[in-house]
Amino acid sequence: MDTKNKLFNTIDPLEIIADIQFEQSFQTVPHSSYSIEKYLIHYVSTGDVKGFDKMISESLYEGDILTIGKMSENPIRQLQYFAVAALTITSRVAINSGMNETEAYELSDKIIQKIDKLNTEEEIATELLNGIKKYIAIVHKLKKLYAHNKHIQQCINYIDEHIHDKITLDNLSKEISLNKTYTSSLFKKITGKTISDYIFVKKIELAKQLLLEEKYSITDIATFLGFTTPSYFITIFKRFTGVTPSQWISNSMPIKK
């Protein structure tokens, strides 16, 4: 069995982001409530502000919205740790849903810095929930923008469904029945990214999650994501992250428990 088929039998490209992201992002919070994490991923990825508000209201009523494992004897620090973990998931899901990566991380840093200065559980919870809602609102706006242009939505759907393949402008233009020049300019106008950059960002984000799994080699991941050679994958990875996959793994290891 070749590398791509071996990975394909164990990984669903359409579910990998949420599944691995859930596991990895909360490694420092081993006892977090599964339902909260699951719904958080759902509402951010769908941009469902109303659904998130309803979930929060119902959870608060039931008294379990912040039922999490004990990470600190200090309740304030406990909640701050939870906020960092929740925002890690939120920002990554938002990026995978179309949000600009730099903007997503900058927003997360800004919220975390503010939370770090707060002194009451109520203030921290309010800031965290408001921060998550900002992400959901941004994703909602992006999805609404894409939905208004069926061609771009078709492109995005095609990219998501073929993220493990080599995706070309020719593929996309044929998929939406437009010429290549118009497809390229329309995509850039609506999303703010070139088609190639959008595809690479999606592939690199998925690659990061696979790297964190520590079960697959760089060669395996490169093959699975449709790169022609491992060296080409490494070149693209470094272009978008500033480091090689190996360096990225080394930098990420200290945060894992």
For each residue, the residues with C-beta under 8 A, 3 or more apart:
1: 5 6 9
2: 5 6 223
3: 6 7 219 220 223 224
4: 7 8 164 223 224
5: 1 2 8 9
6: 1 2 3 9 10 220
7: 3 4 10 11 216 220 223 224
8: 4 5 11 13 164 224
9: 1 5 6
10: 6 7
11: 7 8 16 224
12: 15 16
13: 8 16 160 161 163 164 206
14: 160 161
15: 12 18 19
16: 11 12 13 19 20 206 209 210
17: 20 21 92 93 96 205 206 209
18: 15 21 22 41 45 93
19: 15 16 22 23
20: 16 17 23 24 209 210 212 213
21: 17 18 24 25 41 89 92 93 96 209
22: 18 19 25 26 37 38 41 89
23: 19 20 26 27
24: 20 21 27 209 212 213 256
25: 21 22 85 88 89 92
26: 22 23 29 30 32 37 85 89
27: 23 24 30 256 257
28: 71 81 85 255 256 257
29: 26 32 68 69 71 81 82 85
30: 26 27 69 257
31: 68 69 70
32: 26 29 36 37 68 69 82 85
33: 36 37 64 67 68
34: 37 38
35: 38 39
36: 32 33 39 40 59 65 67 68
37: 22 26 32 33 34 40 41 89
38: 22 34 35 41 42
39: 35 36 42 43 52 55
40: 36 37 43 44 86 89 90 93 132
41: 18 21 22 37 38 44 45 89 93
42: 38 39 45 46 48 51
43: 39 40 46 48 49 51 52 55 136
44: 40 41 47 52 89 90 93 94 97 132 135 136 139
45: 18 41 42 93 96 97 139
46: 42 43 51 139 143
47: 44 97 136 137 138 139 140 141 142 143 144
48: 42 43 51 52 136 140
49: 43 52 53 133 136 137 140
50: 53 54
51: 42 43 46 48 54 55
52: 39 43 44 48 49 55 56 132 133 136
53: 49 50 56 57 133
54: 50 51 57 58
55: 39 43 51 52 58 59
56: 52 53 59 60 65 129
57: 53 54 60 61
58: 54 55 61 62
59: 36 55 56 62 64 65
60: 56 57 63 65
61: 57 58
62: 58 59 65
63: 60
64: 33 59 67
65: 36 56 59 60 62 125
66: 79 82 125
67: 33 36 64
68: 29 31 32 33 36 71 78 82
69: 29 30 31 32
70: 31 78
71: 28 29 68 77 78 81 82
72: 75 77 78 81
73:
74: 77 78
75: 72 78 79 121
76: 79 80 118 119 120 121 124
77: 71 72 74 80 81
78: 68 70 71 72 74 75 81 82
79: 66 75 76 82 83 121 124 125 128
80: 76 77 83 84 115 116 124
81: 28 29 71 72 77 78 84 85
82: 29 32 66 68 71 78 79 85 86 128
83: 79 80 86 87 111 112 115 124 127 128
84: 80 81 87 88 112
85: 25 26 28 29 32 81 82 88 89
86: 40 82 83 89 90 128 132
87: 83 84 90 91 108 111 112 128 131 132
88: 25 84 85 91 92 108
89: 21 22 25 26 37 40 41 44 85 86 92 93
90: 40 44 86 87 93 94 108 131 132 135
91: 87 88 94 95 104 105 107 108 135
92: 17 21 25 88 89 95 96 104 205
93: 17 18 21 40 41 44 45 89 90 96 97 135
94: 44 90 91 97 98 99 104 135 138 139
95: 91 92 98 99 100 101 104 201 205
96: 17 21 45 92 93 202 205
97: 44 45 47 93 94 139 142 143
98: 94 95 139 142 143 146 156 191
99: 94 95 103 104 135 138 139 142
100: 95 103 104 192
101: 95 104 105 201 205
102: 105 106
103: 99 100 106 107
104: 91 92 94 95 99 100 101 107 108 135
105: 91 101 102 108 109
106: 102 103 109 110
107: 91 103 104 110 111 131 134 135
108: 87 88 90 91 104 105 111 112 131
109: 105 106 112 113
110: 106 107 113 114
111: 83 87 107 108 114 115 127 128 131 134
112: 83 84 87 108 109 115 116
113: 109 110 116 117
114: 110 111 117 118 127
115: 80 83 111 112 118 124 127 128
116: 80 112 113
117: 113 114
118: 76 114 115 123 124 127
119: 76 123
120: 76 123 124
121: 75 76 79 124 125
122: 125 126
123: 118 119 120 126 127
124: 76 79 80 83 115 118 120 121 127 128
125: 65 66 79 121 122 128 129
126: 122 123 129 130
127: 83 111 114 115 118 123 124 130 131
128: 79 82 83 86 87 111 115 124 125 131 132
129: 56 125 126 132 133
130: 126 127 133 134
131: 87 90 107 108 111 127 128 134 135
132: 40 44 52 86 87 90 128 129 135 136
133: 49 52 53 129 130 136 137
134: 107 111 130 131 137 138
135: 44 90 91 93 94 99 104 107 131 132 138 139
136: 43 44 47 48 49 52 132 133 139 140
137: 47 49 133 134 140 141
138: 47 94 99 134 135 141 142
139: 44 45 46 47 94 97 98 99 135 136 142 143
140: 47 48 49 136 137 143 144
141: 47 137 138 144 145
142: 47 97 98 99 138 139 145 146
143: 46 47 97 98 139 140 146 147
144: 47 140 141 147 148
145: 141 142 148 149 190
146: 98 142 143 149 152 153 156 190 191
147: 143 144 150 153
148: 144 145
149: 145 146 152 153 186 190
150: 147 153 154
151: 154 155 176 178 183 186
152: 146 149 155 156 186 187 190 191
153: 146 147 149 150 156 157
154: 150 151 157 158 175 176
155: 151 152 158 159 172 175 176 183 187 195
156: 98 146 152 153 159 160
157: 153 154 160 161
158: 154 155 161 162 167 171 172 175
159: 155 156 162 163 167 172 198 199 202
160: 13 14 156 157 163 202
161: 13 14 157 158
162: 158 159 165 167 171
163: 13 159 160 167 199 202 203 206 225 226
164: 4 8 13 224 225 226
165: 162 226
166: 226 227 228
167: 158 159 162 163 171 172 199 226
168: 171 172
169: 172 173 180 183 184 195 196
170: 173 174 180
171: 158 162 167 168 174 175
172: 155 158 159 167 168 169 175 176 183 187 195
173: 169 170 176 177 178 179 180 183
174: 170 171 177
175: 154 155 158 171 172
176: 151 154 155 172 173 183
177: 173 174
178: 151 173 182 183 186
179: 173 182 183
180: 169 170 173 183 184
181: 184 185
182: 178 179 185 186
183: 151 155 169 172 173 176 178 179 180 186 187 195
184: 169 180 181 187 188 194 195
185: 181 182 188 189
186: 149 151 152 178 182 183 189 190
187: 152 155 172 183 184 190 191 193 194 195 198
188: 184 185 191 192 193 194 195
189: 185 186
190: 145 146 149 152 186 187
191: 98 146 152 187 188 198
192: 100 188
193: 187 188 197 198 201
194: 184 187 188 197 198
195: 155 169 172 183 184 187 188 198 199
196: 169 199 200
197: 193 194 200 201
198: 159 187 191 193 194 195 201 202
199: 159 163 167 195 196 202 203
200: 196 197 203 204 236 239 240
201: 95 101 193 197 198 204 205 240
202: 96 159 160 163 198 199 205 206
203: 163 199 200 206 207 225 226 227 236
204: 200 201 207 208 236 237 240 241
205: 17 92 95 96 101 201 202 208 209
206: 13 16 17 163 202 203 209 210 225
207: 203 204 210 211 221 225 233 237 245
208: 204 205 211 212 248
209: 16 17 20 21 24 205 206 212 213
210: 16 20 206 207 213 216 221 224
211: 207 208 214 216 218 221 245 248 249 252
212: 20 24 208 209 249 252 256
213: 20 24 209 210 216
214: 211
215:
216: 7 210 211 213 220 221 224
217: 220 221
218: 211 221 222 230 233 234 245 246
219: 3 222 223 230
220: 3 6 7 216 217 223 224
221: 207 210 211 216 217 218 224 225 233 245
222: 218 219 225 227 229 230 232 233 234
223: 2 3 4 7 219 220 226 227 230
224: 3 4 7 8 11 164 210 216 220 221
225: 163 164 203 206 207 221 222 233
226: 163 164 165 166 167 203 223
227: 166 203 222 223 230 232 233 236
228: 166 232
229: 222 232 233
230: 218 219 222 223 227 233 234
231: 234 235
232: 222 227 228 229 235 236
233: 207 218 221 222 225 227 229 230 236 237 245
234: 218 222 230 231 237 238 244 245
235: 231 232 238 239
236: 200 203 204 227 232 233 239 240
237: 204 207 233 234 240 241 243 244 245 248
238: 234 235 241 242 243 244
239: 200 235 236
240: 200 201 204 236 237
241: 204 237 238 248
242: 238
243: 237 238 247 248 251
244: 234 237 238 247 248
245: 207 211 218 221 233 234 237 248 249
246: 218 249 250
247: 243 244 250 251
248: 208 211 237 241 243 244 245 251 252
249: 211 212 245 246 252 253
250: 246 247 253
251: 243 247 248 254
252: 211 212 248 249 255 256
253: 249 250 256
254: 251
255: 28 252
256: 24 27 28 212 252 253
257: 27 28 30
